[in-house]
Structure formats: structure tokens, C-alpha cells
């Protein structure tokens, strides 16, 4: 699992931070979601590169956490798109 902070907001608080979790394994994705939600983060998830790109086109996220190997590509592709 790799991640990147993509917000310019240096004073980000947990209640306002939004996180996109990308993982093709439903059990892991759910575990990450529940853990982050319990900590007060706003969380959305995707199970593949294309779904992640669609969500990134629709919303802004403060952090993206992604699995390295996904069914339709590599998680690093998503992080490179964000640079």
C-alpha cells in the first residue's frame, strides 16, 4: 500500500480530511475504510485504476492510499497522474 497527500492545506484536520482508498481486495478495502472512518476521516473507495480515476475526476481528496497491483494497472499510475 502506498499513498500520497495531494492537498495544499497544511492545517488539515481529521474531521475534514478526505481519503481515497484503492484496493481490489474487498476485505482489505473494507478494513481500511472502517478504520479510517472510525478515526473521523471522510473515506471513499475504488477497486481498480479506472474507478479511482473516475472518483478523482469527480472529487478532491487530501490523501490517496493505493494498492500497488490492481486488476487494470498499477497503483503508481494513479499517483503519477496526480503529480
N, C-alpha and C positions, 0 to 999 in steps of 0.2 A: 504494500500500500504506500503510495507516495502522495504528496499533497503540495498545494501552493496557495499562499494568501494572495488574493487578487484585488483587495480593496485598498484604496488610498487613505482610508480613515484610520488614523493611528490610535484613536480613542475608542475603538470598537468594544462594546460590552457584550457579554454572553447573551443577554436577552434580545439584542438586536443583530447579532451575528448570524448570517445565513450560510449554510454549508450544503454543498452538493456532494453526495456520496455516490461513487460509481463502482459497482461490483456486480459481476454476473452470477455470483453465488447468492441465492435468496436468503439463506440463513445468516451469512456474514453481513449482507446488506442490512437486514433487519436488526441484527445485533448492533451495528454501528449507529443506525437510525435511533433505536431506542435509547442507547447510551447517551448520544448527543442531545436528544430531546429531553431526557431526564436532567441534563445539565443546563437546560434553558436555551439551547440553540434552536433556530429555525432550520429544519432539515428537509431537503428533497433528495430523491434518489433516482438513479438511472442504472440500467443493466447492460448497456452497450455504448460504444462510441457515438453512434448516430443519435441515440436517445439523449445522451449527455449534451451533444452539440445543439439539439433542439431546445433543451432546457436552458442552456447558456444563451441562446438567441432570444429567449422569452424573458429571462430574469437575470438579475445581477446577483452574484454570490461573493461573499467575503473570503470563503475558503473552498477549495475543491480537493477532495480526497478520492484517489482513484486506484483501482487495481492495475497492475502492470499489463496483464494479458486479458483481453476481452474478446468475445466471440467475433467481433468485426474489426479488430485492430488493437492497437496498443494504447494504454493509458497515457503514455508520454506524448502521443499525438495531440491529445486534448490540452495538456499543459503547454505544449509548443504553440498551439493555436491562441492561447491566452497571452502570450508574450508580445 
